[in-house]
Amino acid sequence: MVFMISFFQSCLGKKATAHTLLVFTHGQSKLQNKGLSTILNQIDRNHPFSQFIGDMRETYLAVDNKATDPYVRERQRRALLQQICSITARNDKPFTDADIPYYMYWCFPGDGVCVTEDSQSVAVSQLKAGDRVLTVDSTGSLLYEDLFLWSHAISQTQATFVSITTEQGKVLRLSPGHFLHVETVTNLMTAQDVRPMDSVFVVCPDLGMMRKERVLSVERVVGRGLYCPHTTGGSLVVDGVLVSCYTNLLPPTIAHQALAPVRFLYHTLPDSYFRFLLPYDQESGMPKLLMYLRRLLCQGKEIKSGLHLCVARLQKLISMEQVELPPVLL
């Protein structure tokens, strides 16, 4: 249960808890005539499950999903709707994709490993702006590039990552929406779309070469720390596998072009001036400028999604033969 709570919050963030209804099934057989509240109150208040229930503001329900009595089924339906109405009433607005913390999709765990120009294996959390890290160019040649920006860097949190294991035992962990190179050096795919038998690129700096390896397994794991470093070329090697610096927030080519002014400032200005112009939000570990741009993008996507839904419903209405549209006055 503790793992499931951690997994839930790492996927959606703690804000989602206030929008959640917890339903206990098989209520008739498991409760054995005891009230659900009575059973839950017997759990230690310091236990993560009790804290989770408290954060939900005690919106939970026990149902007998095997009930055949129409009266019981109707009573359970009404109780469920009542709880849903309660959740809706206490929240100012619905929970949408824009409310899911951006770092849940676009980072590496803090113990991911990169290789620096002096051939040292360094944890992602220990890298610094200005470090030169191993990457690969579009022709497949190995080189080292400057790490000039962190789009996210925070240590004291947990998140869900996609764990990709290759046939030779390389294990790469990255967020679901992060891109990596699959099949060809120029082809990018998000981690959540990678499947067993796909080919990724494993880099061997000691041999000065890169090779393809088949993916053996793909699973979800929980890791600590959220870091997203950016090189000047847009790619890097993490845990021995070639990955992109970019995510599905924007198409990688557009994201790379959007950061061109930032790369120009990095190469032109002294480091102190560059950091002054690009301050970080301490709580999120993200540059304030990128936070503002992301907020605009998410709002735009939400508006676009709403428009698409309205258009789809209108098209469905028009296609229904039994509906006669009123005349339009010109």
Helices and strands as residue ranges (DSSP letters): H 2-12, G 14-19, E 22-24, H 27-31, H 36-41, H 48-55, E 60-62, H 70-90, G 97-99, G 102-104, E 113-115, E 121-123, G 124-126, E 132-136, E 142-166, E 171-174, E 178-181, E 188-190, G 191-193, E 199-204, E 209-231, E 235-238, E 241-247, H 252-258, H 260-268, H 271-277, E 280-281, E 286-287, H 288-319
